[in-house]
Amino acid sequence: MKIQYLAVVFVIIMLPISLIFSAYTGAQVDTLKLQISYDIKLDNATYDAIKAFQLNTINSSTSDLTNSKIRDIEAAANSFFTSIGTAFNMSGYNSEVLKEYVPALVFTMYDGFYIYSPFENTLDDETAQNLSQNPNAEYTAGEKVTGLKPYIFYSCRYVKSGIDVVITYSLDNYITIQGTANGKAINDAGYLIDDVSTSGSNVYYRGVRIEPEAQLYEYVEDQEEDKQYPYIKINGAKYYWDQEYDSGNGSWFYFMNGERMYGQDNFQLGNNDMAYRYYREAAEFKDRILNEYGLGSLTSADARDENGQPIANLTDADGNVVYNFVGGNYNIFDFNNGGVSIEEPTSDFNQHRLAVIRYVIERNLSIALANYNNYGSGSYEFSMPKLAEEDWERILNNVSLISFLQGLSIGGKVYNGYSVINNNKNEEVVTEDSIYITTNDGYFHRATERDLIGRSDIKMGVFNIDFERKGVTNNTQGQTHYYYPKRELGCYTCYVSQTSVQAIDNIYEYMDSNSQLAKIYYTALGRERYSMYKTFRNQEEHKSLFM
Amino acid sequence: MSSLGDTFITIFGIVLAAILMFAFPLMSMSDRTDDIVTMTAQTATTEYVDDVRTRGKITMDNYSAFEQRLASTGNAYDIEMEVKVLDENPGKKTTQANYTKIGENVYYSMYTSQILDAMNANGGVLTLKEGDMFSTSVKNTNTTLSQQLKNFFYTVAGNDTYAIAAQHGGYVTANGSGK
């Protein structure tokens, strides 16, 4: 056979192989592309949802109360579905169809989390009968409803000889203890802080004396121009003093739906001692835990699940142990363990706190996702994907939204993705990063800015959301007025672009070497944490402390 | 005469056979390889950018991992990063002057070398804030086999063209501890 014929035969064999190979590669590439595009759409929708939550909480004075929070979260869930519906519209899915593929949205909050997922609306017989007779009834018994399930706290039960308590953790070092220890009933809450010493009425934290601050002021929208008012923030609500009200007699007011509510309780004007109380009460709380309740010996091995059995070790996606519950090597209340304070990120308490939060989320979420199979119409088996370690790290340290999208067909396989977006710019939590430092030149700075060290014009520490724009809608004119409670501008080397910010793992160690900054920083951190809304507090009793 | 004609035909046949049997499959294979490498580069770029966007920071560790992942494809790349930094201060000043107006925000850009400098100065981390925009584009700087073959046969690929390119960008969504 001539060589030309050989070549032709070769081509006849090779051409189809090459074409098929090219088509196969093309299909694989398309699947991957689709997967990436779905990931991006899911990320964007999740961000839209958490942004909606952020905007609603910043502009609402009651956002930390449960019913407002539920309203804000439901609004955020709606934004999620609207956004993802818009993003997927070109692919032929609208938001109603996509609900079938979103087994759960998880909103992690300060001391617990909400799961937004479908559930069966179980009603008692009487209600079910009443509703069935009402032609306008919104619900029927046993129907599938998509909504928020009850709030789940980051709680863990501990059982040891003479001790049976439930500890609820939070995103910072605030805990609630309920139960009995050594024959005594406990119902207590507070911040766990080391290194607080008191001498007489003086309070020192890490060697820095914490003193009451001067009266706080902030801008509030006024008829024509923003005006500064003295204010006090108690249990999450800001009360302002208007001296001109009632022809000069003055009155305290707060904002409710954009309206000023005058005639509030008469609080004391003058120095703000929130930070002082924060550290002082933390020292007392530590004393109660160790001496009065005798909980100092609790270890991770005493943790129990809902059946009273010891909790198994936490593992990552590869099966490696990430937290050892069983061994009991972690002392929960490890005050001053080898020079590491309990509030520092590396303390045993912190490791244990993160492990409990992770355990609670993982457990409840996997149940919710598995249950979803009862409601889903398709044949796809929903299951909890293994979350990456770095995603867990973000979930455990921040207010975040975890969204799941499963079961969509993307060519060769079925899409199974999730997205985690964290955002602390809300009223939920005061983290160590949320305190900004203002200086006399009209700028605010991050606490870890290098150029801040040694500056003599440092003014005070401020909670970061006070620098955010707020809007008040005037009901009579229907016009929205915008204002900034704190007028300082963002510093150009540490806030706008962060070219001069020291990367640190442990802000407490960083502050130890800058005592002047430390005093301002710790005072602001204490003040803002103490002013936060706490469910545990008796609100009236707490308010009376400041009258 | 006819033997000379036969020789020509034979030589022509050998050349044609060589092209069909070696060059064609080789080009086809190297094209597919480029497709797959492009996909790898695109996936790596998207994951890198999304990681930065959701964590709110660019770290040296991440950047090196990204570089290594690209290098594992066997090509050399030019990586260009850009951060569009959001400056809210002008907008804030407008609102403070007139309470019914939301002022305009301004963006300014930081490019690869500035980003790397800032990272080095800050202990290997450049933190971004919510609202900033981050984008990365990747192009190969070497000539891939497919490009070489194309250059050899029909000289379409000039010196500036690239066979592998990937880009991705978006808003920074994180505003948290960035852990």
Interface residues (C-beta under 8 A of the other chain):
Chain A: K2 I3 Q4 L6 A7 V8 F10 V11 M14 S18 F21 S22 T25 G26 Q28 V29 L32 K33 I36 D39 I40 D43 N44 Y47 I50 E221 E225 D226 E390 E393 R394 N397 N398 V399 S400 S419 V420 I421 N422 N423 N424 K425 T431 E432 D433 R469 Q479 T480 H481 Y482 Y483 Y484 R487 L489 G490 Y492 Y495 V496 S497 Q498 T499 S500 V501 Q502 A503 I504
Chain B: T10 G13 I14 L16 A17 L20 M21 F24 P25 S28 D31 R32 D35 I36 M39 Q42 T43 T46 D50 R53 T54 R55 V83 V85 L86 D87 E88 N89 K92 K93 T95 Q96 Y99 T100 K101 I102 M110 A118 A121 N122 G123 G124 V125 L126 T127 L128 K129 E130 G170 Y171 T173 A174 N175 G176 S177 G178 K179
